Structure formats: C-alpha cells, structure tokens
Amino acid sequence: MPAPELQSPRLILRHWIPADRVPFALMNSDPEVMRYFPSVLSTDQSDLYAETVQLGLEEREFGFWAIEVRSADQDQGLFIGFAGLSVPQWNATFTPCLDIGWRLGRDYWGMGYASEAAHRILDYGFNQLDIEEVLSFASVLNARSIAVMERLGMIRNSEDDFVHPMFDPDSDLSRHVLYRMPKQLWMSLQSDQVMPAED
Ligand SMILES: CC(C)(COP(=O)(O)OP(=O)(O)OC[C@H]1O[C@@H](n2cnc3c(N)ncnc32)[C@H](O)[C@@H]1OP(=O)(O)O)[C@@H](O)C(=O)NCCC(=O)NCCS
C-alpha cells in the first residue's frame, strides 16, 4: 500500500511532484544544508534522489515525504524539504531498524517545521503502522539535528554512539549519536500532553 498524505497544523507531508525538483536541487547544492553529509549533490544526483524516494512512497506505507507549507491563498503550497522513515541499508549493532530523518532548505530552519513534521510521522508510525521503535542518528557535530531529536523526546544512551560505516572513519563527521523513541515512551509522552491539569 502506498504511503498516505499526512497533515499537521502548518504542513502537508505528501508524495513528490516534478515542481519539487528545482528547489530540492538548490537545497542539496547548499554546503550549509549538506555540511554533515559526505558531499553536496549535483542536480542529477538530487533528481535521482527525489525519484527514488517517491518510488519508495509508492511501494511502502512510509518513506521520505516531501514537506509543503500550507498556503491559504494558493493551490500549491511551498516545498521546503523532506522528512520520513527509512531502513538503513548498512550494518551496525542496532540494524535492522527504522530511522527517522529530515532535511530542510536553509530558509526554513528556525521555524519548528522539522519537529512538526517529525512529530506527525512518529504519530503515524506508532499509531497506524504499529512500529515498536524508531531510531535517529546524526553526526555528533550536527547540533540542529540532535536538537530535533531532543525536542521530540527521543532518548540517547552514549553507549550507543557509533562510527557511521558510510563515512571515512578518520573524518570529523564519522562519529554519530543514536537516539531512540520506543513506542511506549511516545505513548506516555502524548498522554502526558493531554492530561488535564490538576487543581
Ligand atoms: C536538521 C534540521 C532539519 C533542523 O531544522 P531546525 O529548523 O533547526 O529544526 P526545527 O524545525 O525543529 O526548528 C526549531 C527551531 O525553530 C524555532 N521555532 C520557531 N517557531 C516555532 C514553532 N512554531 N514551533 C517550534 N519551534 C519553533 C525553535 O525555537 C527552534 O529555534 P532555534 O534553532 O533557535 O533553537 C535543519 O537544520 C537541516 O535541514 N539541516 C540540514 C540537513 C541535516 O543535517 N539533516 C539531518 C541529518 S542527520
């Protein structure tokens, strides 16, 4: 079954459309956006990435959704990046697993969009897909991505830190932190939020 469209107060998480390609290539060519990845992407690499993740959304109930900011006065909102769930294709002590990740164009940082999208995706994963645990990892230097994990309430055990096998082990970027969100923790965080305040 294909992945459904998801909505949150300010965002639509949807399948990819051809119009996403240009802004996506622009963000993938930005050294600041790609600072914690092995390299920036060429336009061809970026287009192929968009095509691959779209196929993923058609084949499975999850993947990397394109994120659009809702627009009151236009049919088509603004494409700002992606967020979603993936299965890492490399081996580590914690694989196989489901990983949540995100990437936004530089102009859309600092507005809470990544956290809002990720919150909606975790809600979908735990409530609709009945996933038991979602992991997230980032270079130890990627403070913004780690802040998203912490904002979501994910937990880190420093013993889980690892050297990412897709990076040169001598690179400054290879050392990664691992955060976990077990379903039980997610459910308890959500029920804490809706509990009526005591007098
Ligand atoms: C990682 C990344 C998605 C984080 O983006 P971000 O904008 O910092 O994260 P959020 O969307 O959660 O926004 C949080 C910020 O918005 C602010 N904010 C503004 N309005 C807000 C709102 N309505 N709700 C929540 N936060 C809001 C928060 O205070 C916070 O500000 P701060 O950065 O000054 O602390 C972004 O930096 C990125 O795309 N990086 C490049 C790709 C990357 O490294 N991906 C991760 C690989 S592991």
The ligand as an ORCA input file, in Angstrom:
! r2SCAN-3c Opt
* xyz 0 1
  C      18.248     19.414     10.995
  C      17.254     20.475     10.553
  C      16.097     19.850      9.797
  C      16.740     21.194     11.805
  O      15.961     22.314     11.439
  P      15.507     23.366     12.555
  O      14.758     24.412     11.874
  O      16.674     23.736     13.384
  O      14.564     22.493     13.488
  P      13.036     22.739     13.830
  O      12.265     22.750     12.589
  O      12.692     21.764     14.873
  O      13.008     24.217     14.407
  C      13.454     24.508     15.699
  C      13.726     25.981     15.818
  O      12.570     26.707     15.394
  C      12.125     27.598     16.456
  N      10.677     27.780     16.280
  C      10.106     28.859     15.724
  N       8.783     28.708     15.637
  C       8.499     27.506     16.151
  C       7.295     26.792     16.340
  N       6.108     27.298     15.973
  N       7.364     25.555     16.884
  C       8.546     25.028     17.263
  N       9.732     25.675     17.106
  C       9.707     26.904     16.551
  C      12.615     26.909     17.685
  O      12.703     27.809     18.756
  C      13.986     26.440     17.239
  O      14.826     27.570     17.169
  P      16.409     27.530     17.460
  O      17.015     26.870     16.279
  O      16.774     28.944     17.541
  O      16.588     26.749     18.721
  C      17.951     21.513      9.617
  O      18.984     22.135     10.317
  C      18.505     20.865      8.351
  O      17.788     20.642      7.386
  N      19.838     20.588      8.362
  C      20.485     20.034      7.189
  C      20.150     18.587      6.943
  C      20.551     17.691      8.103
  O      21.617     17.847      8.689
  N      19.676     16.720      8.392
  C      19.900     15.791      9.466
  C      20.826     14.732      9.111
  S      21.073     13.625     10.475
*
